[in-house]
Amino acid sequence: MLTRPATNTDLPAALDVWRLANAARGKHVSPARIADVSAKLRAADSLVAVTVDVDEVVAMAVGVPAREDDGDGAPVPGLCHVAMVFVRPDRWGRGVGGAVLRGLADTAAATGYTRLQLWTGESNVRAQRLYLRHGFTATGRVTRHNGEAIGHYTADLPLGG
């Protein structure tokens, strides 16, 4: 397996990974949400990493500039917001999530970021274990997104784990 920055030709496969992972978790994805994710993957300020096995994208992660006021304010210098980390369900539990997360972190560090932040579902124990294993710390902040409790995590770059 190889983890690297995504190319434009990787983006449709990255979107498919996102769809497959959401379907496996029982999450409905509307056409509007698919369009939003596709736009985020193609945004000029997005950092997209993929993990590829042979010629197949098996994981994707997206980082964007973090903003004050939980996304509504000005950019926070040096802070990258990890907006997405998704792995094909048939690859869950095989270290692929860690590989793509480290790849995104390396790209963020090379771009000048010094810290990462993210939010993840309080019920998503698999994701929490991944983030904690790679040096993230829960900040204790919890809010709700689409009716789900989500917790805030941060990590210094370079990542541990």
N, C-alpha and C positions, 0 to 999 in steps of 0.2 A: 504494500500500500504506500501511496505517496500523498502527502498533504502539501498544498501549494495555493497561492492566490488564484482565484477563479479567472478564467478568460470569458469573453462574451459567449463563446460556444458552450461553456459549462452551465450557463444560467438556466436554460430550460430544464436540465437534469437536476440542478439544485432546487428548483421549484417543485419538481416531482418528488424529491426526497422530503421536502416540507409537507406536501400533500399526503404522502404515504404515512409519515409519522403521525400527522394529525388524525388520519383515518384510524390508525391502530390504537390511538388513545381515545377514540370515540368522539373526536371534536369535529363538528360540522364546519366546513369551509365554504363560504358563499362566493359567488363569482366576484363580488366587490372586494372581498378579502384577498382572493387570488390576484386580482389586479393590483391591490395595494402592495402585496408581497413582491410581485413581479417588478413593480416600480422601485421598491426599496433595493432590490437586487441590482438594478441598473442605475441607481442614483450616483451622481458624480462623487459624493462624499462618503459613499459606503465602501467599507472594506469587506470583501467576500473571500472566504477560504473554503476550499473543498478538499475532501479526501477521496482519492481515486484508487480503485482496485482494478487492475488491468486497464480497461477502458471505461469503467462504470463509476459514476459519482455515487459514493455511498454515504457521504455526510457533507453538511454545509454549515457555515457559521457566518454571521453578518455583524459587523461593528459599524457604528456611526458616531459622529461627535456627540458627546453628552451635553445636555443643556440644563441650565438652572431651572428651578421650579418644576422638576420632574418632566422636563421636555418642552415646557412652554416658554422658557427664557433664553437668554444669551448662551452661546457655547461656553463650556467650562474648559479652560486651557488644560491640556494634558490628560483629560479624562475621556476614554472611549466607552461608549455604551454598547454592550453586547446585546444586540436586538434579537438574535436568533441563534440557536444551536440545534440542529436536527440531524438524526441518523436514520438510515433505512431500518425499519423494524427487524428485518432479518439479520441485521448486524448489531443489534442491541446486546450489551454485555460483553463485547469483544475488544474494548479499548478504543473504538473508533471515535467516540465522542471526545475522549481526551486528546486524541491526535488532532482533530479538527479545531478544538478549543486552543491547543498550543499553537497551531498554525496561525490562527487568527491573532493570538497574543503576540506572536513573533512579528507578524505584519504590522500590528498596531505599534509595537515598540520601534520598528524600523521607520515608521511614519512620524515618530516623535511623541507618541503617547507614553505616559508614565504610570497610568492606573487604568483599571477596568472596573466597570460596574455592570450590574444586571439585576433583573427581577425575575423570579421564578415562582411557580405555583407552590403554595404551602403543602399541597397534596402530592406534588411531584418529587417523591423521595429519591428516585433514580437520578434526576437532575441535581438535586441538592448534594447527593453523595459525590457526583462528578465534580461540582464546583468546589466543594470542601477539600476533596482530594488534590485539587490543583491550586490550592493556596487562597481561595476566596474565603472571606469571613462574613457571616451574617451580621448586618448592622443593627438588627432589631426593628427596623422599620417594616411595617406591614401595611398594605393598602388593599383595595379591591379593584379588580379589572375584569370586566364582563361577568360580574357576579362571583368571581373566584378570589380568595385571599392569596396575595402574592407577597413574597418577602424579598428584601433588598440585600445584595451581596456586593462586596468590593474586593479587589486584589491589586497589589503592586506588581509592576512588570520589572523583570521577567517573572513569569509564573513559576510557582513551585510544582512539585509532583512530577 
